[in-house]
Amino acid sequence: MPARAYWQGQIRLALVSIPVEIYAATKSGASVAFKQIHEPTGQPIHYEKIVTGVGPVDTDEIMKGYEVSKGEFVLLEQDEIDAVKLESKKTLELTQFVDASEIDVLYYEKPYFVVPADDLAEEAFIVLREALRRTKKVGLGQLAMRGREYVVSLKPCGRGLVLETLRYADEVNKAQSYFREIPEGKPDAELLDLAEALIDKKTSAFDPQEFHDRYVDALKDLVERKRKAKGAKVIEEKDDGGKTSSNVVDLMAALKKSMEKSGAAKAETKAETGAPAKKAPAKKAPAKKRA
């Protein structure tokens, strides 16, 4: 494979060991990075490590410290820190299996592709993959990588498997503290029906190619326009379309208007396809007045 394996080892299920390789499943997206520049000279700004009352210091005089109380630090040598790093045992032992729906989305952190390390491992790898797929279960275990131990999940993905690192319980905030003030009352039935109709109207298959970072695109466009303007300001006044700052919305009216637009679009479609239009009923002649 062209990419370099992030981790190599084996997945162990009871007495079965499967040699595998793990590769990063994601990469950094397009971004625009800025540097701080000294305007009069056009040179980039550099940073020095400075101690209050002393001034700049050499890097070999710097140690790592843990603050145990205000202004009191325990100093640690790098080799002392390295001594407590976990050795990678090169083994992921699957100790538990759960339904995928049991793991809250907040716990998932980073995905990795898992592939068999060689031809001899393929048969056992495929058996594990299909067993997870048929049972609709996710395998759980703990894995030491690069000096840290992770809780990980394992699930099928196409012809391979995906390993995802999970956050520990103390790394996830409790949702109740944020959602406590939201009322539990049931919404109006008509409003709910209209909302569901709009959701159905906009339901389609997920296509990640339809989404892109518009902010990055706008920044790149700004940089290009600024380059062509040779330093002149290029800020443009944007028209807000007469929008007010009020957030008060008549939800029923807004939902109905959305559905009316949907109905108008359907009527236009029928007209384009040549569907016969309904004739208006003929008006009756007014009756003659009696003498």
RODO-2510 file (C-alpha; in nm, 4 decimals, decimal comma):
residues 291
     n   res          X          Y          Z
     1     m     0,0000     0,0000     0,0000
     2     p     0,1257     0,3513    -0,0742
     3     a     0,0404     0,4809     0,2733
     4     r     0,2443     0,3938     0,5803
     5     a     0,0718     0,1817     0,8437
     6     y    -0,0107     0,3748     1,1606
     7     w     0,0015     0,0544     1,3665
     8     q     0,0839    -0,3108     1,3025
     9     g    -0,0158    -0,5959     1,5291
    10     q    -0,2906    -0,8499     1,5759
    11     i    -0,6555    -0,8668     1,6708
    12     r    -0,7221    -1,1427     1,9227
    13     l    -1,0601    -1,3067     1,9676
    14     a    -1,0296    -1,5816     2,2305
    15     l    -0,7619    -1,8147     2,0878
    16     v    -0,7717    -1,6680     1,7367
    17     s    -0,5119    -1,4050     1,6418
    18     i    -0,5405    -1,2071     1,3163
    19     p    -0,2381    -1,0050     1,1968
    20     v    -0,3579    -0,6631     1,0780
    21     e    -0,2401    -0,3200     0,9765
    22     i    -0,4110     0,0072     1,0684
    23     y    -0,4150     0,3158     0,8453
    24     a    -0,5475     0,6667     0,9081
    25     a    -0,8966     0,6974     0,7591
    26     t    -0,9065     1,0769     0,7567
    27     k    -0,6790     1,3626     0,6569
    28     s    -0,6604     1,7340     0,7149
    29     g    -0,8879     1,9285     0,4845
    30     a    -0,8061     2,2399     0,2872
    31     s    -0,7222     2,5307     0,5143
    32     v    -0,5781     2,8787     0,4930
    33     a    -0,2945     2,9461     0,7387
    34     f    -0,1833     3,2951     0,8348
    35     k     0,1454     3,4156     0,9825
    36     q     0,2007     3,7287     1,1875
    37     i     0,3989     3,9816     0,9822
    38     h     0,5864     4,2949     1,0882
    39     e     0,4168     4,5469     0,8571
    40     p     0,7007     4,8039     0,8192
    41     t     0,9515     4,5397     0,7041
    42     g     0,7212     4,2643     0,5754
    43     q     0,9156     4,0069     0,7783
    44     p     0,7505     3,7259     0,9796
    45     i     0,7332     3,7535     1,3585
    46     h     0,9354     3,5017     1,5629
    47     y     0,8788     3,4003     1,9219
    48     e     1,1300     3,3647     2,2037
    49     k     1,0928     3,1688     2,5252
    50     i     1,1166     3,4277     2,8015
    51     v     1,1198     3,4029     3,1811
    52     t     0,9772     3,6954     3,3753
    53     g     1,2628     3,8949     3,5274
    54     v     1,5249     3,6894     3,3432
    55     g     1,4597     3,7350     2,9728
    56     p     1,5253     3,4872     2,6883
    57     v     1,6408     3,1375     2,7947
    58     d     1,8044     2,8440     2,6184
    59     t     1,5931     2,5374     2,5351
    60     d     1,8249     2,3086     2,7365
    61     e     1,7259     2,5022     3,0506
    62     i     1,3574     2,4199     3,0030
    63     m     1,1871     2,1348     3,1925
    64     k     0,8300     2,0142     3,2098
    65     g     0,6382     2,0911     3,5262
    66     y     0,3013     1,9942     3,6730
    67     e     0,1284     2,2611     3,8833
    68     v     0,0146     2,0984     4,2088
    69     s    -0,0960     2,4290     4,3652
    70     k    -0,0905     2,7954     4,2701
    71     g     0,2685     2,8756     4,1691
    72     e     0,4067     2,5395     4,2922
    73     f     0,5328     2,2966     4,0271
    74     v     0,6719     1,9441     4,0312
    75     l     0,9538     1,9344     3,7737
    76     l     0,9947     1,6197     3,5611
    77     e     1,2771     1,5049     3,3351
    78     q     1,1783     1,3816     2,9876
    79     d     1,3208     1,0345     3,0561
    80     e     1,1047     1,0117     3,3706
    81     i     0,7969     1,0831     3,1592
    82     d     0,9075     0,8353     2,8924
    83     a     0,9477     0,5628     3,1571
    84     v     0,5731     0,5566     3,2307
    85     k     0,4624     0,5414     2,8662
    86     l     0,2778     0,2210     2,7882
    87     e     0,4559    -0,0318     2,5752
    88     s     0,2574    -0,1191     2,2658
    89     k     0,1746    -0,4868     2,3095
    90     k     0,0879    -0,5083     1,9412
    91     t    -0,2348    -0,6840     2,0357
    92     l    -0,5949    -0,5659     2,0343
    93     e    -0,7962    -0,8115     2,2407
    94     l    -1,1714    -0,7898     2,1808
    95     t    -1,3145    -0,8263     2,5314
    96     q    -1,6739    -0,7150     2,4758
    97     f    -1,9381    -0,6853     2,2032
    98     v    -2,2286    -0,4365     2,2069
    99     d    -2,4970    -0,3053     1,9750
   100     a    -2,3711    -0,0062     1,7793
   101     s    -2,6681     0,2002     1,8992
   102     e    -2,5512     0,1593     2,2605
   103     i    -2,2433     0,3777     2,2039
   104     d    -2,3303     0,7467     2,2167
   105     v    -2,1966     0,9446     1,9221
   106     l    -2,0150     1,1742     2,1683
   107     y    -1,7678     0,8970     2,2502
   108     y    -1,6383     0,8437     1,8955
   109     e    -1,3136     1,0270     1,8294
   110     k    -1,1067     0,9173     1,5265
   111     p    -1,1460     0,6401     1,2648
   112     y    -0,8810     0,4092     1,1157
   113     f    -0,8955     0,1518     0,8357
   114     v    -0,8062    -0,2048     0,9351
   115     v    -0,6803    -0,4529     0,6740
   116     p    -0,5275    -0,8030     0,6943
   117     a    -0,1488    -0,7925     0,7167
   118     d    -0,0951    -1,0762     0,4672
   119     d    -0,2710    -1,3435     0,2605
   120     l    -0,2649    -1,5937     0,5482
   121     a    -0,4658    -1,3563     0,7681
   122     e    -0,7412    -1,2950     0,5111
   123     e    -0,9628    -1,5934     0,5940
   124     a    -0,9826    -1,5215     0,9686
   125     f    -1,0216    -1,1489     0,8953
   126     i    -1,3218    -1,2121     0,6656
   127     v    -1,4812    -1,4458     0,9209
   128     l    -1,4571    -1,1788     1,1922
   129     r    -1,5899    -0,9090     0,9573
   130     e    -1,8931    -1,1130     0,8508
   131     a    -1,9656    -1,2298     1,2050
   132     l    -1,9792    -0,8662     1,3214
   133     r    -2,1987    -0,7769     1,0233
   134     r    -2,4464    -1,0610     1,0767
   135     t    -2,4769    -1,0055     1,4508
   136     k    -2,4842    -0,6248     1,4050
   137     k    -2,2392    -0,5926     1,6918
   138     v    -1,9367    -0,3719     1,7600
   139     g    -1,6232    -0,5179     1,9157
   140     l    -1,4587    -0,3292     2,2045
   141     g    -1,1084    -0,3466     2,3473
   142     q    -0,8116    -0,1406     2,4626
   143     l    -0,5087    -0,0689     2,2486
   144     a    -0,1738     0,0935     2,3358
   145     m    -0,0401     0,3171     2,0586
   146     r     0,2465     0,5657     2,0764
   147     g     0,2669     0,5746     2,4537
   148     r    -0,1055     0,6027     2,5264
   149     e    -0,3832     0,3500     2,5821
   150     y    -0,7099     0,3914     2,3922
   151     v    -1,0535     0,2377     2,4183
   152     v    -1,1408     0,1314     2,0633
   153     s    -1,4360    -0,0082     1,8722
   154     l    -1,4246    -0,2373     1,5700
   155     k    -1,6970    -0,2682     1,3063
   156     p    -1,7364    -0,3748     0,9404
   157     c    -1,6796    -0,1250     0,6613
   158     g    -1,7141    -0,2501     0,3038
   159     r    -1,4587    -0,5276     0,2531
   160     g    -1,2589    -0,4217     0,5575
   161     l    -1,2993    -0,3087     0,9162
   162     v    -1,2960     0,0315     1,0803
   163     l    -1,1352     0,0881     1,4178
   164     e    -1,2459     0,4000     1,6035
   165     t    -1,0811     0,5418     1,9123
   166     l    -1,3304     0,6319     2,1849
   167     r    -1,3183     0,9003     2,4494
   168     y    -1,3070     0,7948     2,8134
   169     a    -1,6112     0,8683     3,0299
   170     d    -1,4409     1,1594     3,2093
   171     e    -1,3726     1,3288     2,8746
   172     v    -1,7420     1,3637     2,7853
   173     n    -1,9652     1,6294     2,9409
   174     k    -2,3026     1,5198     3,0714
   175     a    -2,5783     1,6375     2,8375
   176     q    -2,8313     1,6768     3,1193
   177     s    -2,6584     1,9881     3,2527
   178     y    -2,7097     2,1567     2,9143
   179     f    -3,0571     2,0252     2,8261
   180     r    -3,2187     2,0540     3,1691
   181     e    -3,3951     2,3844     3,0939
   182     i    -3,5525     2,2601     2,7684
   183     p    -3,9224     2,1815     2,8293
   184     e    -4,0508     1,8281     2,7779
   185     g    -4,3917     1,9301     2,6419
   186     k    -4,5218     1,7715     2,3207
   187     p    -4,5402     1,9959     2,0112
   188     d    -4,8596     2,0904     1,8287
   189     a    -4,9711     1,7966     1,6116
   190     e    -5,0253     2,0102     1,2987
   191     l    -4,6839     2,1741     1,3350
   192     l    -4,5256     1,8331     1,3750
   193     d    -4,6990     1,7009     1,0616
   194     l    -4,5797     2,0000     0,8578
   195     a    -4,2232     1,9606     0,9856
   196     e    -4,2245     1,5897     0,8980
   197     a    -4,3554     1,6690     0,5491
   198     l    -4,0698     1,9149     0,4919
   199     i    -3,8169     1,6573     0,6170
   200     d    -3,9581     1,3969     0,3769
   201     k    -3,9372     1,6479     0,0921
   202     k    -3,5670     1,7108     0,1545
   203     t    -3,4700     1,3508     0,2301
   204     s    -3,2061     1,2029    -0,0031
   205     a    -2,8986     0,9791     0,0018
   206     f    -2,5931     1,1188     0,1811
   207     d    -2,3314     1,2502    -0,0607
   208     p    -2,0315     1,4139     0,1119
   209     q    -1,9202     1,5665    -0,2203
   210     e    -2,2148     1,8072    -0,2002
   211     f    -2,0587     1,9831     0,0980
   212     h    -1,7442     2,1932     0,1032
   213     d    -1,5847     2,4555     0,3268
   214     r    -1,7249     2,7833     0,1931
   215     y    -1,5222     2,9860     0,4441
   216     v    -1,1938     2,8458     0,3093
   217     d    -1,3098     2,9177    -0,0471
   218     a    -1,3966     3,2756     0,0490
   219     l    -1,0572     3,3250     0,2171
   220     k    -0,8725     3,1981    -0,0899
   221     d    -1,0781     3,4325    -0,3072
   222     l    -0,9960     3,7199    -0,0702
   223     v    -0,6228     3,6428    -0,0889
   224     e    -0,6356     3,6379    -0,4698
   225     r    -0,8307     3,9649    -0,4912
   226     k    -0,5950     4,1260    -0,2406
   227     r    -0,2948     4,0152    -0,4461
   228     k    -0,4429     4,1664    -0,7615
   229     a    -0,5337     4,4864    -0,5760
   230     k    -0,1685     4,5208    -0,4682
   231     g    -0,2449     4,5961    -0,1062
   232     a    -0,5601     4,8049    -0,1462
   233     k    -0,8564     4,7165     0,0752
   234     v    -1,1051     4,4832    -0,0890
   235     i    -1,3827     4,4702     0,1702
   236     e    -1,7251     4,4792     0,0064
   237     e    -2,0458     4,5956     0,1694
   238     k    -2,2915     4,3093     0,1799
   239     d    -2,6637     4,3592     0,1405
   240     d    -2,8568     4,1774     0,4113
   241     g    -3,1667     4,1672     0,1931
   242     g    -3,3648     4,3862     0,4315
   243     k    -3,3604     4,1235     0,7035
   244     t    -3,4437     4,2370     1,0538
   245     s    -3,2629     4,1278     1,3663
   246     s    -3,5782     3,9865     1,5206
   247     n    -3,5740     3,6135     1,5906
   248     v    -3,9482     3,5920     1,6492
   249     v    -4,0969     3,3660     1,3828
   250     d    -4,4538     3,2511     1,3269
   251     l    -4,3632     2,8842     1,2964
   252     m    -4,6997     2,7743     1,1594
   253     a    -4,6965     3,0443     0,8882
   254     a    -4,3372     2,9638     0,7938
   255     l    -4,4046     2,5904     0,7630
   256     k    -4,7212     2,6456     0,5611
   257     k    -4,5414     2,8845     0,3279
   258     s    -4,2706     2,6259     0,2730
   259     m    -4,5302     2,3641     0,1860
   260     e    -4,7076     2,6068    -0,0506
   261     k    -4,3820     2,6588    -0,2376
   262     s    -4,3487     2,2851    -0,2634
   263     g    -4,7030     2,2595    -0,4033
   264     a    -4,6365     2,5373    -0,6567
   265     a    -4,3258     2,3571    -0,7750
   266     k    -4,5316     2,0403    -0,8289
   267     a    -4,7928     2,2358    -1,0274
   268     e    -4,5215     2,3781    -1,2527
   269     t    -4,3895     2,0288    -1,3102
   270     k    -4,7350     1,9100    -1,4205
   271     a    -4,7675     2,2042    -1,6597
   272     e    -4,4315     2,1212    -1,8154
   273     t    -4,5371     1,7602    -1,8669
   274     g    -4,8563     1,8701    -2,0486
   275     a    -5,1049     1,7642    -1,7818
   276     p    -5,4522     1,9046    -1,8635
   277     a    -5,5499     2,2036    -1,6532
   278     k    -5,8818     2,1994    -1,4719
   279     k    -6,1463     2,4314    -1,6259
   280     a    -6,3124     2,6876    -1,4027
   281     p    -6,6895     2,6300    -1,3578
   282     a    -6,9091     2,8439    -1,5933
   283     k    -7,0825     3,1381    -1,4283
   284     k    -7,4677     3,1349    -1,4335
   285     a    -7,6528     3,4301    -1,6017
   286     p    -7,8290     3,6567    -1,3502
   287     a    -8,2066     3,5952    -1,3184
   288     k    -8,4448     3,8612    -1,4652
   289     k    -8,6204     4,0795    -1,2154
   290     r    -8,9968     4,0335    -1,1835
   291     a    -9,2221     4,3396    -1,2344
***
